Amino acid sequence: MADVRAERRGEVAWLVLDHPERLNAYDRMMGDELRRLIDASTDAGVIVITGSGRGFCTGGYLAELADPDPDELRKLFKCSLELFEAIRTSPRPVIAAVNGVAAGGGNELVVACDLAIAAESATFGQTGPRVGSSPVFGGANFLTHSVGEKRAKEIAFLCRRYSAEQAREIGLVNAVVPDDQLEAEVLRWADELLALSPRYLEITKVSSNTLWNQHRDAYVHGMALLTQAIGSYDMIEGATAFVEKRKPRFEGRDGWQGDGEASDGRAADPVGDPAPTRLRT
């Protein structure tokens, strides 16, 4: 089974993340394949990224972080940055068709796309500090330009989960539709784009990427920090707790045991609160 399925529907290239058993979390090979397909789809008029099953994407595959191979993790971090850069530098508009859970790097994948249409059942949120990581590829920096600094820090720090409608209200997605209308709505947006000048759409996209480009040093800096933290207690404990479906015990918190042994605790929801967060205005 391919990690990513590529389908052509007229002038629209659909790229489908296809590891539903892990909510389309990606390892390096899967991330590289998605990047390759984005680069290979420039002959299409519009590119759509979506997921199979009940998940859109839940970011990097955390099972690999629980028993880290430093060289492989360096490559995974580099792969993530190159994937998001491929979306931003593609000459074609890239639409995220968010069919389900978008968490962690999956939420950052939504941030990187030019436009985002969500199914009503979709949920959004960062997971970094909850699972021993940090959203340095958009969630801790560029997201500010979509939702404002205070809201972006709320999302990045607290790792709450947001409903599709809440995501629309704060500017994370463009539109929300019933689940069974997602594909049709995405195609309507694609048809609008296909009626426009591809040359001037590309010029407009390049120009609108100015803020993304200004954050490039932050992405590279963040990647270096994540690399230096490979093998840290908090990284291994966060990922292990996620895999074991329990609450993590981080350094410096009550109940932390210095020998690295984590005690049993309430199972943690890796994508946020048990129910979507009520927005505070």
N, C-alpha and C positions, 0 to 999 in steps of 0.2 A: 504493500500500500504506500502510495506517495504521501509525503508529509504535507504537501500543498497541491491541491488540484487546480489546474488552469482550464478555464472554460471560456470560449468565445461566443458571445451572443450579439451578432451583428458587429457594431463598432465598439462594443463594450467588452473589456477583458475582466472576467470574474476570477479572483484568486481566493480559493477556499482553504483555510487552515483546517487540516483534517486529522486531528488527534483528539476526537471527542471524549475519549476515556480519561484524559487529563485536562479537559476544558481548554484544549488547544494551547497549552503552555508549550513554549518552544525551546528546544536545545539548539546547539550551534548549527547542526546540519539543517534543521527546519528553518531557522532564521536565514541562513545563507540561501536556501532554496527560494524563500519568499523574496529576498532581495534580487536574486537572479531573474525571477519571473517578472518583477517590477521593471527591471532594466530591459527585459526582452519584450515588454508590452508597449513600447513607444509607438508601434504602428497602429495601436488602438486609439480611439478618440477619448475614451474615459477608462480609468482603472478602478475597479471595486474590490475591496478587501472585506471578507466576511469569514465566519466560522461555521463548522459543522456541529451538529448536536445542540446542546443547551448553552454552550459557551462561545463567546467571540474569541477571546484570548486572555490567558491569565499570566502572561509574561514569561520570564525565564523559568525553566523546569527546576523546581526547588529540590527535588530528590538529588540532583547533582550537587547542590550546595551543602547538603548534609554530610557528604563524604567528598570534600573538594579535591580536585586535581588542579593545582594552581595554573598550570599551563593551559589546560582546557578552559578554565574560567576566564583567564585573560582573553582567550579567543571568543568566548561567549559575550563578554562585555564589548569587545571590539565589533563583533557581529551585530549587536543591538544598535550601536551607534551608526554603523554602516547601513543597516536596514532603514532606520529613520531618515538618514541622509538621502537614501535612494528615493524615498517617498517625496521628500522636499525638493530634490533636484530633478525628478522626472518631469519632462516637458508636458505631461498630461495631468489633468485634474485627477486626484485620487480620493475616492469616497469610501469612508468606513461605513459598512452596513452592519450595524451592531445588533446581532441576533440574540445575544444573551450576556453572560457575565463578562465584563471588561475590567480586569483587576491588575494592579501592579504594572508591569510592562505592557500589558494589554490595554490599560487605560492610557499609557503613554503612546501606544500605537494610534489610539483615537486622536490624541493631541497632535500627533505628527501629520495625520491626514488633512487634506485641504477642507473637506466637508465631512459631516457625520450625520447619518440618519439612523435612528434607533427604534427597535421594537419596544412596545410598551413593557414587556417583561425584562428588558435589559437592565443591568445594574452596573454601576461605575464606582471606582475608588482606587486609591493607592494602598499598597500593603507594606512598603519598605520597613519602617521602624518596628512594625509588628512581627515581621519574619526575619529580622536581622539583615536588612539591606537599606538602600536609599534610592529614591526615584530621580537619579541625576540626569536622565536623558529626556527631560521635558517636564516631569511632574513636580520637580523642586525648583524650576526656573521658568521655562517658557510658558507654562500653564498660567502664570501670573497675567499674561497678556489676554487670555481668554476670560478669566473669571475674577481678576483683581488679586492684589497681593494677599490680603487677609484671608480671603476664601481659599486661595491656592495653598497657603500655609496650613489652613484647617484640613484640607484634603491630604496634603503630604505628611503632616505631623500626626494627625489623629487616626488616619486609616479608616475613616468611616465609609459606609456604603451609601450610595445615592441612587434613587430610582431614575428611570429614563426621563420622567417629567421634571424632576429636580435638576437633572443634568441639562435639560433644555432651558430651564429658568435661569441658570447661572452662566449659560453660554458655552457649555462643553459640547453640545450637539446642536444641529440646526433644526431638526424636526423629529417628532415622535409619532409613530403610527401603530395601529393594531398589528400584532405579530404576523397575521396572515396577509398583511398588506405591505410588508417591508420590501420585498423584491419589486413589487409594482411601483412603490413610491421612489425607490432608488432609480429605477428605469426612467421614471418621469423626470427626475433631476438630471439624469444622464442625457435624455433627449433634449432638454433645454440647453445643456452644454454643447451637444453635438450640432446645434443650430447656429453656433457662434463661430467666429473666426479662430481656428486653431493657432494661428500665428500670434494674434493679439491676446488670446487666452494664455499662451506661454509667456508672453511679455508681462502680462498682469501677474501671473504666478511668480515669476522671477522677482518682480518688484515687491510683491507682498511678502516675500521671504526675507526681507531685510532684517526684521526683528529676530527671526530664527537664526540667521547667519551671525548676528551680533552675540548670540549665546553660545557659539561653537566652542569658545575657550572654556566656558562653564561645563560643557559636556565632557570635553577632554580632561579637564581638571577633576571632575567628578569620577570619571572612569579610572583615573590614576589613584584616587582615594579608595575606591572600591577594591582595586587591585591590591593595595597595601593592606586592606582588611581581610584578604583571603585567609581562611583558617582561624580567624579570631573566634573567641568563645561565643560572642553574641551571634555571629553569622551561623556557626554550626548549631548552636542551641535554637535559634529561630527557625532554621530550615528543618531541623530534626523534630521540633515540636509540631511544625506544620504537617510533616509526614506522619507523625504519630497521633495527630489530631488531639493535642493537649495544649494547655496554656504554657508559654515559654517562661523561663526564669532567667532574666537578663542580669548581667553584672551591675552592681550598685543598687539593685532593687531589693525590697524586703523578701527574704526567703531564698536569696541567691546562695548557692553552695559553692565555695571556692574551688572544690575539686572538679567542678564541671558537671556534677551529677544533678540532673533535674528531677525534682519530685513530681509526683502525679498532680494534675490539676484539671480544671474544667476544660473540655475540648474547645479549642479556639476556632472561630470562623475566619479563614484566611482572607476572605474578601470583605470583611467589615462586620458591622453590627448584625445581630440576628434579623433585623428588619431595616429597611432603608432609613437613613437619618432624617429627622424632621429639621428642615432648614430653619436657621435662626436669622431673623431679619432685624 
